Amino acid sequence: MYPINIEKLFSFWFDMEYGRGKVKSGKMVRRFIAKDGREFTLRIVQEGELNRVRKLFTDIYREGDSAQWGRMAEKRRLYPSLFVGCFDNRKLVGAVVGWPEPKILAVHGIAVLEDYRRKGIGTALLESFDNAAEREGFDNFVLGAQWEAVPFYTSYGLSCFANAQIKPESIPWERIQTLRSKYKIIASIVFGPSPPSELVQRLARELKVSVGTVKSDFESVSIQISPTEISKEALKTLREDLNAYSTQFCFKKRL
């Protein structure tokens, strides 16, 4: 992927509707009228504001400064249109950031301060990201969701899938046929410094799905499932059935 031409981003105009909320288009910034009538500014996050974005996410999600945030400055230089902030005057009240991973465009975070939620800001941010992504040539994106955010992404119209992360040595091979009957498995990915071809081939053979590989500094197998039920109980059952160390509902524009 070539670096983003920022002039392309500034040249497009768009109009969004969120119930009573609207975005008024402009070349450099967009004024967002929230559901309560207040006006906010949607615009690209500047490089000097990245620490504010990082603090916003760590304050909301109580997570440390992970490796992905360490790459944020580099990714912002390459993909500025995918870093969008919402501002109340000069105060950063929400942001969405993302960048391409080896296989697909990933949304690495979307957050809104608690006092500014339920005003349409989250929808405006995601819509801005969606529009920018399309104009930069990405026809799909993926994101993971904390349980509390699942209704938001569902209402936005994204397609939901369940993702189970399994240690290679914990794959329940003896129950694969039973699990294939119980779950609609749609894809699998093998992560590792050098994903073993025999594991990839066996997964493809046993699961009857496409199996991709992603180089990483950890070893794991991701199995993605089209859920029949979106609930905490469904995630718990999936974790137990697949011997997974992590399960999560994720979303794409389309599966």
C-alpha positions as protocol buffer text, in pm:
chain_id: "A"
residue {
  index: 1
  type: MET
  ca { x: 0 y: 0 z: 0 }
}
residue {
  index: 2
  type: TYR
  ca { x: 135 y: 338 z: -104 }
}
residue {
  index: 3
  type: PRO
  ca { x: 138 y: 628 z: 140 }
}
residue {
  index: 4
  type: ILE
  ca { x: -188 y: 820 z: 149 }
}
residue {
  index: 5
  type: ASN
  ca { x: -211 y: 1134 z: -62 }
}
residue {
  index: 6
  type: ILE
  ca { x: -356 y: 1367 z: 198 }
}
residue {
  index: 7
  type: GLU
  ca { x: -472 y: 1611 z: -70 }
}
residue {
  index: 8
  type: LYS
  ca { x: -713 y: 1344 z: -193 }
}
residue {
  index: 9
  type: LEU
  ca { x: -872 y: 1328 z: 150 }
}
residue {
  index: 10
  type: PHE
  ca { x: -912 y: 1703 z: 180 }
}
residue {
  index: 11
  type: SER
  ca { x: -1077 y: 1721 z: -162 }
}
residue {
  index: 12
  type: PHE
  ca { x: -1376 y: 1503 z: -90 }
}
residue {
  index: 13
  type: TRP
  ca { x: -1702 y: 1608 z: 66 }
}
residue {
  index: 14
  type: PHE
  ca { x: -1959 y: 1385 z: 230 }
}
residue {
  index: 15
  type: ASP
  ca { x: -2292 y: 1416 z: 401 }
}
residue {
  index: 16
  type: MET
  ca { x: -2396 y: 1188 z: 690 }
}
residue {
  index: 17
  type: GLU
  ca { x: -2722 y: 1134 z: 874 }
}
residue {
  index: 18
  type: TYR
  ca { x: -2750 y: 987 z: 1226 }
}
residue {
  index: 19
  type: GLY
  ca { x: -3110 y: 1033 z: 1336 }
}
residue {
  index: 20
  type: ARG
  ca { x: -3107 y: 1403 z: 1423 }
}
residue {
  index: 21
  type: GLY
  ca { x: -2731 y: 1434 z: 1382 }
}
residue {
  index: 22
  type: LYS
  ca { x: -2565 y: 1560 z: 1065 }
}
residue {
  index: 23
  type: VAL
  ca { x: -2216 y: 1627 z: 938 }
}
residue {
  index: 24
  type: LYS
  ca { x: -2174 y: 1944 z: 737 }
}
residue {
  index: 25
  type: SER
  ca { x: -1905 y: 1888 z: 480 }
}
residue {
  index: 26
  type: GLY
  ca { x: -1591 y: 2092 z: 432 }
}
residue {
  index: 27
  type: LYS
  ca { x: -1247 y: 2055 z: 280 }
}
residue {
  index: 28
  type: MET
  ca { x: -1032 y: 2062 z: 590 }
}
residue {
  index: 29
  type: VAL
  ca { x: -1277 y: 1995 z: 876 }
}
residue {
  index: 30
  type: ARG
  ca { x: -1631 y: 1873 z: 917 }
}
residue {
  index: 31
  type: ARG
  ca { x: -1878 y: 2017 z: 1167 }
}
residue {
  index: 32
  type: PHE
  ca { x: -2085 y: 1751 z: 1336 }
}
residue {
  index: 33
  type: ILE
  ca { x: -2419 y: 1846 z: 1489 }
}
residue {
  index: 34
  type: ALA
  ca { x: -2488 y: 1592 z: 1763 }
}
residue {
  index: 35
  type: LYS
  ca { x: -2828 y: 1458 z: 1863 }
}
residue {
  index: 36
  type: ASP
  ca { x: -2845 y: 1708 z: 2150 }
}
residue {
  index: 37
  type: GLY
  ca { x: -2781 y: 1999 z: 1911 }
}
residue {
  index: 38
  type: ARG
  ca { x: -2420 y: 2062 z: 2013 }
}
residue {
  index: 39
  type: GLU
  ca { x: -2160 y: 2118 z: 1742 }
}
residue {
  index: 40
  type: PHE
  ca { x: -1834 y: 1925 z: 1724 }
}
residue {
  index: 41
  type: THR
  ca { x: -1545 y: 1914 z: 1480 }
}
residue {
  index: 42
  type: LEU
  ca { x: -1441 y: 1598 z: 1297 }
}
residue {
  index: 43
  type: ARG
  ca { x: -1095 y: 1614 z: 1145 }
}
residue {
  index: 44
  type: ILE
  ca { x: -769 y: 1428 z: 1089 }
}
residue {
  index: 45
  type: VAL
  ca { x: -561 y: 1391 z: 1403 }
}
residue {
  index: 46
  type: GLN
  ca { x: -234 y: 1579 z: 1370 }
}
residue {
  index: 47
  type: GLU
  ca { x: 97 y: 1413 z: 1451 }
}
residue {
  index: 48
  type: GLY
  ca { x: 147 y: 1633 z: 1756 }
}
residue {
  index: 49
  type: GLU
  ca { x: -189 y: 1517 z: 1895 }
}
residue {
  index: 50
  type: LEU
  ca { x: -107 y: 1145 z: 1899 }
}
residue {
  index: 51
  type: ASN
  ca { x: -20 y: 1145 z: 2269 }
}
residue {
  index: 52
  type: ARG
  ca { x: -367 y: 1282 z: 2339 }
}
residue {
  index: 53
  type: VAL
  ca { x: -519 y: 1002 z: 2132 }
}
residue {
  index: 54
  type: ARG
  ca { x: -312 y: 741 z: 2316 }
}
residue {
  index: 55
  type: LYS
  ca { x: -418 y: 885 z: 2653 }
}
residue {
  index: 56
  type: LEU
  ca { x: -783 y: 884 z: 2545 }
}
residue {
  index: 57
  type: PHE
  ca { x: -770 y: 513 z: 2468 }
}
residue {
  index: 58
  type: THR
  ca { x: -568 y: 412 z: 2773 }
}
residue {
  index: 59
  type: ASP
  ca { x: -794 y: 616 z: 3004 }
}
residue {
  index: 60
  type: ILE
  ca { x: -1109 y: 458 z: 2862 }
}
residue {
  index: 61
  type: TYR
  ca { x: -992 y: 99 z: 2819 }
}
residue {
  index: 62
  type: ARG
  ca { x: -741 y: 94 z: 3108 }
}
residue {
  index: 63
  type: GLU
  ca { x: -480 y: -72 z: 2891 }
}
residue {
  index: 64
  type: GLY
  ca { x: -108 y: -5 z: 2893 }
}
residue {
  index: 65
  type: ASP
  ca { x: 91 y: 141 z: 2608 }
}
residue {
  index: 66
  type: SER
  ca { x: 86 y: -169 z: 2386 }
}
residue {
  index: 67
  type: ALA
  ca { x: 312 y: -239 z: 2091 }
}
residue {
  index: 68
  type: GLN
  ca { x: 45 y: -129 z: 1845 }
}
residue {
  index: 69
  type: TRP
  ca { x: 38 y: 220 z: 1995 }
}
residue {
  index: 70
  type: GLY
  ca { x: 416 y: 228 z: 1969 }
}
residue {
  index: 71
  type: ARG
  ca { x: 371 y: 208 z: 1592 }
}
residue {
  index: 72
  type: MET
  ca { x: 108 y: 480 z: 1585 }
}
residue {
  index: 73
  type: ALA
  ca { x: 334 y: 770 z: 1475 }
}
residue {
  index: 74
  type: GLU
  ca { x: 472 y: 570 z: 1183 }
}
residue {
  index: 75
  type: LYS
  ca { x: 125 y: 457 z: 1074 }
}
residue {
  index: 76
  type: ARG
  ca { x: -13 y: 810 z: 1108 }
}
residue {
  index: 77
  type: ARG
  ca { x: 252 y: 935 z: 864 }
}
residue {
  index: 78
  type: LEU
  ca { x: 155 y: 665 z: 613 }
}
residue {
  index: 79
  type: TYR
  ca { x: -222 y: 668 z: 658 }
}
residue {
  index: 80
  type: PRO
  ca { x: -328 y: 1007 z: 801 }
}
residue {
  index: 81
  type: SER
  ca { x: -686 y: 983 z: 674 }
}
residue {
  index: 82
  type: LEU
  ca { x: -745 y: 679 z: 896 }
}
residue {
  index: 83
  type: PHE
  ca { x: -678 y: 880 z: 1214 }
}
residue {
  index: 84
  type: VAL
  ca { x: -993 y: 1082 z: 1287 }
}
residue {
  index: 85
  type: GLY
  ca { x: -1067 y: 1281 z: 1599 }
}
residue {
  index: 86
  type: CYS
  ca { x: -1379 y: 1448 z: 1732 }
}
residue {
  index: 87
  type: PHE
  ca { x: -1319 y: 1779 z: 1910 }
}
residue {
  index: 88
  type: ASP
  ca { x: -1530 y: 1991 z: 2142 }
}
residue {
  index: 89
  type: ASN
  ca { x: -1356 y: 2319 z: 2064 }
}
residue {
  index: 90
  type: ARG
  ca { x: -995 y: 2209 z: 2132 }
}
residue {
  index: 91
  type: LYS
  ca { x: -1081 y: 1918 z: 2359 }
}
residue {
  index: 92
  type: LEU
  ca { x: -1040 y: 1570 z: 2209 }
}
residue {
  index: 93
  type: VAL
  ca { x: -1357 y: 1380 z: 2304 }
}
residue {
  index: 94
  type: GLY
  ca { x: -1341 y: 1083 z: 2067 }
}
residue {
  index: 95
  type: ALA
  ca { x: -1120 y: 918 z: 1809 }
}
residue {
  index: 96
  type: VAL
  ca { x: -1096 y: 628 z: 1568 }
}
residue {
  index: 97
  type: VAL
  ca { x: -764 y: 498 z: 1437 }
}
residue {
  index: 98
  type: GLY
  ca { x: -668 y: 217 z: 1204 }
}
residue {
  index: 99
  type: TRP
  ca { x: -412 y: 97 z: 954 }
}
residue {
  index: 100
  type: PRO
  ca { x: -359 y: -197 z: 720 }
}
residue {
  index: 101
  type: GLU
  ca { x: -236 y: -526 z: 862 }
}
residue {
  index: 102
  type: PRO
  ca { x: -96 y: -796 z: 631 }
}
residue {
  index: 103
  type: LYS
  ca { x: -437 y: -924 z: 526 }
}
residue {
  index: 104
  type: ILE
  ca { x: -692 y: -648 z: 584 }
}
residue {
  index: 105
  type: LEU
  ca { x: -751 y: -295 z: 710 }
}
residue {
  index: 106
  type: ALA
  ca { x: -790 y: -309 z: 1090 }
}
residue {
  index: 107
  type: VAL
  ca { x: -963 y: -59 z: 1315 }
}
residue {
  index: 108
  type: HIS
  ca { x: -731 y: -54 z: 1617 }
}
residue {
  index: 109
  type: GLY
  ca { x: -951 y: 157 z: 1836 }
}
residue {
  index: 110
  type: ILE
  ca { x: -1264 y: 369 z: 1856 }
}
residue {
  index: 111
  type: ALA
  ca { x: -1343 y: 553 z: 2177 }
}
residue {
  index: 112
  type: VAL
  ca { x: -1560 y: 837 z: 2305 }
}
residue {
  index: 113
  type: LEU
  ca { x: -1538 y: 999 z: 2649 }
}
residue {
  index: 114
  type: GLU
  ca { x: -1824 y: 885 z: 2875 }
}
residue {
  index: 115
  type: ASP
  ca { x: -1983 y: 1230 z: 2907 }
}
residue {
  index: 116
  type: TYR
  ca { x: -2005 y: 1255 z: 2526 }
}
residue {
  index: 117
  type: ARG
  ca { x: -2160 y: 916 z: 2449 }
}
residue {
  index: 118
  type: ARG
  ca { x: -2507 y: 851 z: 2304 }
}
residue {
  index: 119
  type: LYS
  ca { x: -2490 y: 1168 z: 2099 }
}
residue {
  index: 120
  type: GLY
  ca { x: -2402 y: 1012 z: 1762 }
}
residue {
  index: 121
  type: ILE
  ca { x: -2028 y: 1083 z: 1793 }
}
residue {
  index: 122
  type: GLY
  ca { x: -1924 y: 718 z: 1775 }
}
residue {
  index: 123
  type: THR
  ca { x: -2132 y: 667 z: 1462 }
}
residue {
  index: 124
  type: ALA
  ca { x: -1988 y: 984 z: 1307 }
}
residue {
  index: 125
  type: LEU
  ca { x: -1632 y: 867 z: 1376 }
}
residue {
  index: 126
  type: LEU
  ca { x: -1691 y: 522 z: 1230 }
}
residue {
  index: 127
  type: GLU
  ca { x: -1867 y: 668 z: 927 }
}
residue {
  index: 128
  type: SER
  ca { x: -1572 y: 905 z: 872 }
}
residue {
  index: 129
  type: PHE
  ca { x: -1329 y: 615 z: 891 }
}
residue {
  index: 130
  type: ASP
  ca { x: -1545 y: 408 z: 657 }
}
residue {
  index: 131
  type: ASN
  ca { x: -1561 y: 687 z: 397 }
}
residue {
  index: 132
  type: ALA
  ca { x: -1187 y: 758 z: 417 }
}
residue {
  index: 133
  type: ALA
  ca { x: -1107 y: 388 z: 385 }
}
residue {
  index: 134
  type: GLU
  ca { x: -1320 y: 352 z: 72 }
}
residue {
  index: 135
  type: ARG
  ca { x: -1161 y: 652 z: -90 }
}
residue {
  index: 136
  type: GLU
  ca { x: -816 y: 514 z: -19 }
}
residue {
  index: 137
  type: GLY
  ca { x: -900 y: 183 z: -187 }
}
residue {
  index: 138
  type: PHE
  ca { x: -1001 y: -40 z: 107 }
}
residue {
  index: 139
  type: ASP
  ca { x: -1331 y: -220 z: 47 }
}
residue {
  index: 140
  type: ASN
  ca { x: -1347 y: -388 z: 388 }
}
residue {
  index: 141
  type: PHE
  ca { x: -1221 y: -350 z: 743 }
}
residue {
  index: 142
  type: VAL
  ca { x: -1225 y: -556 z: 1059 }
}
residue {
  index: 143
  type: LEU
  ca { x: -1239 y: -471 z: 1428 }
}
residue {
  index: 144
  type: GLY
  ca { x: -1265 y: -648 z: 1760 }
}
residue {
  index: 145
  type: ALA
  ca { x: -1529 y: -540 z: 2009 }
}
residue {
  index: 146
  type: GLN
  ca { x: -1559 y: -539 z: 2382 }
}
residue {
  index: 147
  type: TRP
  ca { x: -1894 y: -684 z: 2484 }
}
residue {
  index: 148
  type: GLU
  ca { x: -2042 y: -345 z: 2575 }
}
residue {
  index: 149
  type: ALA
  ca { x: -1980 y: -218 z: 2219 }
}
residue {
  index: 150
  type: VAL
  ca { x: -2138 y: -514 z: 2037 }
}
residue {
  index: 151
  type: PRO
  ca { x: -2487 y: -352 z: 2008 }
}
residue {
  index: 152
  type: PHE
  ca { x: -2329 y: -37 z: 1861 }
}
residue {
  index: 153
  type: TYR
  ca { x: -2149 y: -223 z: 1583 }
}
residue {
  index: 154
  type: THR
  ca { x: -2452 y: -441 z: 1515 }
}
residue {
  index: 155
  type: SER
  ca { x: -2676 y: -135 z: 1481 }
}
residue {
  index: 156
  type: TYR
  ca { x: -2422 y: 23 z: 1246 }
}
residue {
  index: 157
  type: GLY
  ca { x: -2485 y: -269 z: 1009 }
}
residue {
  index: 158
  type: LEU
  ca { x: -2151 y: -450 z: 1030 }
}
residue {
  index: 159
  type: SER
  ca { x: -2135 y: -828 z: 992 }
}
residue {
  index: 160
  type: CYS
  ca { x: -2054 y: -1013 z: 1313 }
}
residue {
  index: 161
  type: PHE
  ca { x: -1829 y: -1314 z: 1350 }
}
residue {
  index: 162
  type: ALA
  ca { x: -1683 y: -1490 z: 1651 }
}
residue {
  index: 163
  type: ASN
  ca { x: -1307 y: -1527 z: 1672 }
}
residue {
  index: 164
  type: ALA
  ca { x: -1142 y: -1797 z: 1884 }
}
residue {
  index: 165
  type: GLN
  ca { x: -766 y: -1790 z: 1952 }
}
residue {
  index: 166
  type: ILE
  ca { x: -616 y: -2132 z: 2024 }
}
residue {
  index: 167
  type: LYS
  ca { x: -264 y: -2242 z: 2105 }
}
residue {
  index: 168
  type: PRO
  ca { x: -150 y: -2483 z: 1831 }
}
residue {
  index: 169
  type: GLU
  ca { x: -90 y: -2761 z: 2083 }
}
residue {
  index: 170
  type: SER
  ca { x: -445 y: -2718 z: 2222 }
}
residue {
  index: 171
  type: ILE
  ca { x: -642 y: -2768 z: 1900 }
}
residue {
  index: 172
  type: PRO
  ca { x: -911 y: -3034 z: 1976 }
}
residue {
  index: 173
  type: TRP
  ca { x: -838 y: -3249 z: 1672 }
}
residue {
  index: 174
  type: GLU
  ca { x: -1034 y: -3543 z: 1812 }
}
residue {
  index: 175
  type: ARG
  ca { x: -1354 y: -3333 z: 1812 }
}
residue {
  index: 176
  type: ILE
  ca { x: -1311 y: -3143 z: 1487 }
}
residue {
  index: 177
  type: GLN
  ca { x: -1588 y: -3326 z: 1299 }
}
residue {
  index: 178
  type: THR
  ca { x: -1834 y: -3269 z: 1585 }
}
residue {
  index: 179
  type: LEU
  ca { x: -1737 y: -2900 z: 1601 }
}
residue {
  index: 180
  type: ARG
  ca { x: -1780 y: -2861 z: 1226 }
}
residue {
  index: 181
  type: SER
  ca { x: -2137 y: -2988 z: 1266 }
}
residue {
  index: 182
  type: LYS
  ca { x: -2207 y: -2756 z: 1558 }
}
residue {
  index: 183
  type: TYR
  ca { x: -2049 y: -2437 z: 1426 }
}
residue {
  index: 184
  type: LYS
  ca { x: -2040 y: -2263 z: 1089 }
}
residue {
  index: 185
  type: ILE
  ca { x: -1663 y: -2220 z: 1055 }
}
residue {
  index: 186
  type: ILE
  ca { x: -1582 y: -1961 z: 791 }
}
residue {
  index: 187
  type: ALA
  ca { x: -1202 y: -1919 z: 801 }
}
residue {
  index: 188
  type: SER
  ca { x: -882 y: -1979 z: 994 }
}
residue {
  index: 189
  type: ILE
  ca { x: -547 y: -1801 z: 1029 }
}
residue {
  index: 190
  type: VAL
  ca { x: -219 y: -1936 z: 1162 }
}
residue {
  index: 191
  type: PHE
  ca { x: 8 y: -1684 z: 1336 }
}
residue {
  index: 192
  type: GLY
  ca { x: 377 y: -1738 z: 1403 }
}
residue {
  index: 193
  type: PRO
  ca { x: 735 y: -1645 z: 1313 }
}
residue {
  index: 194
  type: SER
  ca { x: 724 y: -1916 z: 1047 }
}
residue {
  index: 195
  type: PRO
  ca { x: 377 y: -2077 z: 1032 }
}
residue {
  index: 196
  type: PRO
  ca { x: 427 y: -2452 z: 969 }
}
residue {
  index: 197
  type: SER
  ca { x: 285 y: -2563 z: 636 }
}
residue {
  index: 198
  type: GLU
  ca { x: 177 y: -2899 z: 778 }
}
residue {
  index: 199
  type: LEU
  ca { x: -44 y: -2724 z: 1034 }
}
residue {
  index: 200
  type: VAL
  ca { x: -193 y: -2498 z: 768 }
}
residue {
  index: 201
  type: GLN
  ca { x: -265 y: -2795 z: 543 }
}
residue {
  index: 202
  type: ARG
  ca { x: -421 y: -3001 z: 821 }
}
residue {
  index: 203
  type: LEU
  ca { x: -647 y: -2717 z: 930 }
}
residue {
  index: 204
  type: ALA
  ca { x: -763 y: -2664 z: 572 }
}
residue {
  index: 205
  type: ARG
  ca { x: -827 y: -3035 z: 534 }
}
residue {
  index: 206
  type: GLU
  ca { x: -1008 y: -3083 z: 866 }
}
residue {
  index: 207
  type: LEU
  ca { x: -1203 y: -2756 z: 878 }
}
residue {
  index: 208
  type: LYS
  ca { x: -1284 y: -2743 z: 504 }
}
residue {
  index: 209
  type: VAL
  ca { x: -1213 y: -2370 z: 491 }
}
residue {
  index: 210
  type: SER
  ca { x: -948 y: -2134 z: 360 }
}
residue {
  index: 211
  type: VAL
  ca { x: -652 y: -2104 z: 598 }
}
residue {
  index: 212
  type: GLY
  ca { x: -426 y: -1800 z: 586 }
}
residue {
  index: 213
  type: THR
  ca { x: -96 y: -1724 z: 753 }
}
residue {
  index: 214
  type: VAL
  ca { x: 35 y: -1410 z: 925 }
}
residue {
  index: 215
  type: LYS
  ca { x: 392 y: -1366 z: 1046 }
}
residue {
  index: 216
  type: SER
  ca { x: 404 y: -1263 z: 1408 }
}
residue {
  index: 217
  type: ASP
  ca { x: 617 y: -1295 z: 1720 }
}
residue {
  index: 218
  type: PHE
  ca { x: 364 y: -1530 z: 1881 }
}
residue {
  index: 219
  type: GLU
  ca { x: 217 y: -1866 z: 1781 }
}
residue {
  index: 220
  type: SER
  ca { x: -159 y: -1898 z: 1768 }
}
residue {
  index: 221
  type: VAL
  ca { x: -444 y: -2028 z: 1555 }
}
residue {
  index: 222
  type: SER
  ca { x: -749 y: -1813 z: 1489 }
}
residue {
  index: 223
  type: ILE
  ca { x: -1074 y: -1985 z: 1400 }
}
residue {
  index: 224
  type: GLN
  ca { x: -1355 y: -1761 z: 1281 }
}
residue {
  index: 225
  type: ILE
  ca { x: -1720 y: -1864 z: 1311 }
}
residue {
  index: 226
  type: SER
  ca { x: -2047 y: -1719 z: 1191 }
}
residue {
  index: 227
  type: PRO
  ca { x: -2251 y: -1711 z: 1513 }
}
residue {
  index: 228
  type: THR
  ca { x: -2609 y: -1827 z: 1552 }
}
residue {
  index: 229
  type: GLU
  ca { x: -2630 y: -1640 z: 1883 }
}
residue {
  index: 230
  type: ILE
  ca { x: -2456 y: -1321 z: 1999 }
}
residue {
  index: 231
  type: SER
  ca { x: -2425 y: -1350 z: 2375 }
}
residue {
  index: 232
  type: LYS
  ca { x: -2169 y: -1385 z: 2652 }
}
residue {
  index: 233
  type: GLU
  ca { x: -2287 y: -1742 z: 2704 }
}
residue {
  index: 234
  type: ALA
  ca { x: -2218 y: -1824 z: 2338 }
}
residue {
  index: 235
  type: LEU
  ca { x: -1861 y: -1694 z: 2373 }
}
residue {
  index: 236
  type: LYS
  ca { x: -1808 y: -1899 z: 2688 }
}
residue {
  index: 237
  type: THR
  ca { x: -1934 y: -2218 z: 2521 }
}
residue {
  index: 238
  type: LEU
  ca { x: -1716 y: -2152 z: 2217 }
}
residue {
  index: 239
  type: ARG
  ca { x: -1410 y: -2106 z: 2438 }
}
residue {
  index: 240
  type: GLU
  ca { x: -1474 y: -2438 z: 2611 }
}
residue {
  index: 241
  type: ASP
  ca { x: -1554 y: -2631 z: 2291 }
}
residue {
  index: 242
  type: LEU
  ca { x: -1242 y: -2513 z: 2107 }
}
residue {
  index: 243
  type: ASN
  ca { x: -998 y: -2509 z: 2402 }
}
residue {
  index: 244
  type: ALA
  ca { x: -950 y: -2140 z: 2320 }
}
residue {
  index: 245
  type: TYR
  ca { x: -757 y: -1901 z: 2543 }
}
residue {
  index: 246
  type: SER
  ca { x: -952 y: -1605 z: 2403 }
}
residue {
  index: 247
  type: THR
  ca { x: -1287 y: -1557 z: 2230 }
}
residue {
  index: 248
  type: GLN
  ca { x: -1435 y: -1233 z: 2103 }
}
residue {
  index: 249
  type: PHE
  ca { x: -1705 y: -1104 z: 1874 }
}
residue {
  index: 250
  type: CYS
  ca { x: -1555 y: -914 z: 1581 }
}
residue {
  index: 251
  type: PHE
  ca { x: -1703 y: -719 z: 1294 }
}
residue {
  index: 252
  type: LYS
  ca { x: -1644 y: -660 z: 924 }
}
residue {
  index: 253
  type: LYS
  ca { x: -1830 y: -456 z: 667 }
}
residue {
  index: 254
  type: ARG
  ca { x: -1909 y: -791 z: 510 }
}
residue {
  index: 255
  type: LEU
  ca { x: -1802 y: -1149 z: 570 }
}
